[in-house]
Amino acid sequence: MVWLTNPLQFEFMCNALIIGVLMSILCGVVGSYLVVEHMSLMGNVISHSVLPGLSIAFFFDINLSFGAFIAGTLSALVVAWIRTQSRLNVDTAMALVLSSFLALGVLLIHLLRTNRIDLNQLLFGDILGVVRGDIWQVLIITLAILAIVTLFYPEILYYTFDPLGAQASGLPVNWIYFGFIAAVTLTIIASMQTVGVLLVISLLVGPASTAYLLVKELHFMMGLAAVIGILGNVTGMYLSYYLDLPSGPSIVLVIFSFFLLAFFFSPSQGIFQRLFKLN
């Protein structure tokens, strides 16, 4: 068991493992809704659309997370507006908004002279550079979102699988959608300075997609996605420690390996299971 405890003597490894567990729980819950709603690309849209908000917040010397939250939420609302006011599909609206907000962010960096924004840090993060303050921030966001999901789970479940029925029954579907987008945006903001937006997209989609192939109930899916994310994070961190590999890509590829196992061997939806039924 020495191989298991050796990395834990280093504070940076302990911090990375803790933040990985918290992000896995957070992304497992939020990502399950993204997958079930067929809006996995929304995380990609929001993660790239925060750049204009970051540029403006940096220029006016206000909290970067506040600027990122406004820009990320606005991008999702623009996607919804385009989708409801035109014949365009949601994926087309997402692609349009993603590229436009990203271009606007790059332009603002040039015009406002905010070149000190570290794009590499935002995209790829540095999970090994996590400090206690980052852990507390992610912990607070995780607890807040878990509390909201627990309190309003029946309403959220109804809206997720029957939005028209939820609207007809009087549920505030617009507010539920806004809350959903706010949760995705907060998840991405929590990751920006720590694991990076590219890794958080993998944590949002990978474990939830794997769980989607294995279970049917949403609450089981959220729990299983969190477990898969935790296993992926811990395994990836240990591989990166012992094999001297980059931490982020290691975690992503481990999570993708779990997805491939479910894709081929899922008892209900796996490739091999379908082949056996045909034979």
C-alpha positions as CSV (number, residue, x, y, z in Angstrom):
1,M,0.0,0.0,0.0
2,V,3.0,2.3,0.0
3,W,2.4,3.2,-3.6
4,L,-1.1,4.5,-2.5
5,T,0.2,6.6,0.4
6,N,3.4,8.0,-1.0
7,P,1.9,10.8,-3.1
8,L,-0.2,11.9,-0.2
9,Q,2.9,13.2,1.6
10,F,2.9,16.2,-0.8
11,E,0.4,19.0,-0.1
12,F,-0.1,19.7,-3.8
13,M,-1.2,16.1,-4.4
14,C,-3.7,16.2,-1.5
15,N,-5.1,19.5,-2.7
16,A,-5.4,18.2,-6.3
17,L,-7.2,15.1,-5.1
18,I,-9.6,17.0,-3.0
19,I,-10.5,19.5,-5.7
20,G,-10.8,16.6,-8.1
21,V,-13.4,14.8,-5.9
22,L,-15.4,18.0,-5.4
23,M,-15.4,18.9,-9.1
24,S,-16.4,15.3,-9.9
25,I,-19.5,15.5,-7.5
26,L,-20.4,19.0,-8.9
27,C,-19.9,18.0,-12.5
28,G,-21.7,14.6,-12.0
29,V,-24.9,16.4,-10.9
30,V,-24.8,19.2,-13.4
31,G,-23.5,17.1,-16.3
32,S,-26.3,14.6,-15.9
33,Y,-28.8,17.3,-16.7
34,L,-26.8,18.4,-19.7
35,V,-26.7,14.9,-21.1
36,V,-30.4,14.1,-20.4
37,E,-31.4,17.4,-22.0
38,H,-29.2,16.7,-25.0
39,M,-27.4,20.0,-24.4
40,S,-23.8,18.8,-23.7
41,L,-22.4,21.4,-26.0
42,M,-23.9,24.1,-23.8
43,G,-21.0,23.6,-21.4
44,N,-18.6,24.2,-24.3
45,V,-20.5,27.3,-25.3
46,I,-20.5,28.8,-21.8
47,S,-16.9,27.9,-21.1
48,H,-15.7,29.8,-24.2
49,S,-18.2,32.6,-23.9
50,V,-16.9,33.8,-20.5
51,L,-13.9,35.5,-22.2
52,P,-15.7,38.9,-22.9
53,G,-16.8,39.1,-19.3
54,L,-13.3,38.3,-18.1
55,S,-11.8,41.1,-20.3
56,I,-14.3,43.7,-19.1
57,A,-14.0,42.7,-15.5
58,F,-10.2,42.8,-15.7
59,F,-10.3,46.3,-17.3
60,F,-12.6,47.7,-14.7
61,D,-10.8,45.9,-11.9
62,I,-13.8,44.0,-10.6
63,N,-14.1,40.4,-9.6
64,L,-13.3,38.2,-12.6
65,S,-15.8,35.5,-11.5
66,F,-18.6,38.1,-11.6
67,G,-17.7,39.1,-15.2
68,A,-17.4,35.5,-16.3
69,F,-20.8,34.6,-14.7
70,I,-22.6,37.5,-16.5
71,A,-21.0,36.7,-19.9
72,G,-21.5,32.9,-19.6
73,T,-25.2,33.3,-18.5
74,L,-25.8,35.8,-21.3
75,S,-24.4,33.5,-23.9
76,A,-26.8,30.7,-22.9
77,L,-29.7,33.1,-22.9
78,V,-28.8,34.3,-26.4
79,V,-28.7,30.6,-27.5
80,A,-32.2,30.1,-26.1
81,W,-33.5,33.4,-27.7
82,I,-32.1,32.4,-31.2
83,R,-33.6,28.9,-30.9
84,T,-37.1,30.2,-29.9
85,Q,-37.2,33.1,-32.4
86,S,-36.0,31.2,-35.5
87,R,-36.0,27.9,-37.3
88,L,-32.4,27.2,-36.4
89,N,-31.6,24.1,-34.5
90,V,-30.0,24.5,-31.0
91,D,-26.6,23.1,-32.2
92,T,-26.5,25.8,-34.9
93,A,-27.3,28.5,-32.4
94,M,-24.7,27.1,-30.0
95,A,-22.0,27.1,-32.7
96,L,-22.9,30.7,-33.7
97,V,-22.8,32.1,-30.2
98,L,-19.7,30.2,-29.2
99,S,-17.6,31.6,-32.1
100,S,-19.1,35.1,-31.7
101,F,-18.5,35.4,-28.0
102,L,-15.0,34.0,-28.3
103,A,-14.2,36.4,-31.1
104,L,-15.6,39.3,-29.0
105,G,-13.5,38.2,-26.1
106,V,-10.3,38.2,-28.1
107,L,-11.2,41.6,-29.6
108,L,-11.8,43.1,-26.2
109,I,-8.5,41.7,-24.9
110,H,-6.8,43.7,-27.8
111,L,-8.9,46.9,-27.4
112,L,-8.8,47.0,-23.6
113,R,-5.2,46.0,-23.4
114,T,-6.0,43.2,-21.0
115,N,-3.3,40.9,-22.4
116,R,-2.3,39.8,-18.9
117,I,-5.2,37.4,-18.9
118,D,-3.6,34.0,-19.1
119,L,-5.6,32.1,-21.7
120,N,-3.5,29.0,-21.2
121,Q,-4.4,29.0,-17.5
122,L,-8.1,29.4,-18.3
123,L,-8.1,26.6,-20.9
124,F,-5.8,24.0,-19.3
125,G,-5.7,25.1,-15.7
126,D,-3.2,23.8,-13.2
127,I,-4.7,21.2,-10.9
128,L,-1.3,20.7,-9.2
129,G,-1.3,24.5,-8.3
130,V,-4.5,24.4,-6.4
131,V,-4.5,26.1,-3.0
132,R,-6.8,25.9,0.0
133,G,-8.7,29.0,-1.1
134,D,-9.6,27.3,-4.4
135,I,-10.9,24.3,-2.5
136,W,-13.2,26.4,-0.3
137,Q,-14.6,28.2,-3.3
138,V,-15.4,24.9,-5.1
139,L,-16.8,23.4,-1.9
140,I,-19.2,26.3,-1.4
141,I,-20.4,26.2,-5.0
142,T,-20.8,22.4,-4.8
143,L,-22.8,22.5,-1.6
144,A,-25.0,25.3,-2.9
145,I,-25.9,23.5,-6.1
146,L,-26.5,20.2,-4.3
147,A,-28.8,21.9,-1.8
148,I,-30.8,23.5,-4.6
149,V,-31.1,20.3,-6.6
150,T,-32.2,18.4,-3.4
151,L,-34.8,21.0,-2.6
152,F,-36.3,21.3,-6.1
153,Y,-35.6,17.8,-7.4
154,P,-39.2,16.9,-8.2
155,E,-39.8,20.1,-10.2
156,I,-36.4,19.8,-12.0
157,L,-37.2,16.2,-12.8
158,Y,-40.6,17.1,-14.2
159,Y,-39.1,19.9,-16.3
160,T,-36.3,17.7,-17.6
161,F,-38.4,15.0,-19.0
162,D,-41.6,16.9,-19.9
163,P,-41.0,20.6,-20.3
164,L,-44.4,21.2,-22.0
165,G,-46.2,19.4,-19.2
166,A,-44.2,21.3,-16.6
167,Q,-45.2,24.6,-18.3
168,A,-48.9,23.6,-18.5
169,S,-48.9,22.7,-14.8
170,G,-47.7,26.2,-13.9
171,L,-44.1,25.5,-13.1
172,P,-41.8,28.5,-13.7
173,V,-40.0,26.8,-16.6
174,N,-38.1,30.0,-17.6
175,W,-36.7,30.3,-14.0
176,I,-35.8,26.6,-14.0
177,Y,-33.9,27.0,-17.2
178,F,-32.1,30.1,-15.9
179,G,-31.2,28.2,-12.7
180,F,-29.9,25.3,-14.8
181,I,-27.7,27.7,-16.9
182,A,-26.5,29.5,-13.7
183,A,-25.5,26.1,-12.3
184,V,-23.5,25.2,-15.4
185,T,-21.9,28.7,-15.4
186,L,-20.9,28.4,-11.8
187,T,-19.4,25.0,-12.4
188,I,-17.3,26.3,-15.2
189,I,-16.2,29.4,-13.1
190,A,-15.2,27.1,-10.2
191,S,-12.9,25.3,-12.6
192,M,-11.3,28.2,-14.5
193,Q,-8.4,28.8,-12.2
194,T,-8.0,25.3,-11.1
195,V,-8.6,22.5,-13.6
196,G,-9.3,24.6,-16.7
197,V,-12.3,24.7,-18.9
198,L,-11.2,21.9,-21.2
199,L,-10.9,19.4,-18.3
200,V,-14.2,20.6,-16.8
201,I,-16.0,19.9,-20.1
202,S,-14.7,16.3,-19.9
203,L,-15.9,16.1,-16.3
204,L,-19.3,17.4,-17.2
205,V,-19.9,15.1,-20.2
206,G,-17.7,12.0,-19.8
207,P,-18.9,10.6,-16.4
208,A,-22.5,11.6,-17.1
209,S,-22.5,9.9,-20.6
210,T,-21.0,6.8,-19.1
211,A,-23.6,6.7,-16.4
212,Y,-26.3,7.3,-19.0
213,L,-25.4,4.0,-20.7
214,L,-25.6,2.1,-17.4
215,V,-28.6,3.3,-15.4
216,K,-32.0,4.8,-16.2
217,E,-33.1,6.9,-13.2
218,L,-31.8,10.4,-13.1
219,H,-30.8,10.3,-9.4
220,F,-28.9,7.1,-9.9
221,M,-27.2,8.6,-13.0
222,M,-26.1,11.7,-11.0
223,G,-24.6,9.5,-8.2
224,L,-22.9,7.1,-10.6
225,A,-21.5,10.0,-12.7
226,A,-20.0,11.5,-9.5
227,V,-18.4,8.1,-8.6
228,I,-17.0,7.7,-12.1
229,G,-15.6,11.2,-12.1
230,I,-13.9,10.6,-8.7
231,L,-12.4,7.3,-9.9
232,G,-11.2,9.0,-13.1
233,N,-9.7,11.9,-11.2
234,V,-7.9,9.7,-8.6
235,T,-6.6,7.2,-11.2
236,G,-5.5,10.0,-13.5
237,M,-3.6,11.8,-10.7
238,Y,-1.8,8.6,-9.6
239,L,-0.9,7.8,-13.2
240,S,0.5,11.3,-13.7
241,Y,2.5,11.1,-10.5
242,Y,4.1,7.7,-11.2
243,L,4.5,7.9,-15.0
244,D,5.4,11.7,-15.0
245,L,2.5,12.6,-17.3
246,P,0.4,15.8,-17.5
247,S,-2.4,15.6,-14.9
248,G,-5.3,17.1,-16.9
249,P,-4.9,14.9,-20.0
250,S,-4.4,11.8,-17.9
251,I,-7.7,12.4,-16.1
252,V,-9.5,13.0,-19.3
253,L,-8.2,9.9,-21.0
254,V,-9.0,7.7,-17.9
255,I,-12.6,9.0,-17.9
256,F,-12.9,8.3,-21.7
257,S,-11.6,4.8,-21.0
258,F,-14.5,4.3,-18.5
259,F,-16.9,5.5,-21.2
260,L,-15.5,3.0,-23.7
261,L,-16.0,0.2,-21.3
262,A,-19.6,1.2,-20.8
263,F,-20.0,1.7,-24.6
264,F,-19.0,-1.8,-25.4
265,F,-20.0,-3.8,-22.3
266,S,-23.1,-2.0,-20.9
267,P,-25.7,-4.7,-20.0
268,S,-28.5,-2.8,-21.5
269,Q,-27.0,-0.6,-24.2
270,G,-23.5,-2.0,-24.9
271,I,-22.3,-2.9,-28.4
272,F,-21.5,-6.5,-27.5
273,Q,-24.9,-6.9,-25.8
274,R,-26.7,-5.8,-29.0
275,L,-24.5,-8.2,-31.0
276,F,-25.4,-11.1,-28.8
277,K,-29.1,-10.3,-29.2
278,L,-28.8,-10.3,-33.0
279,N,-27.1,-13.7,-32.9
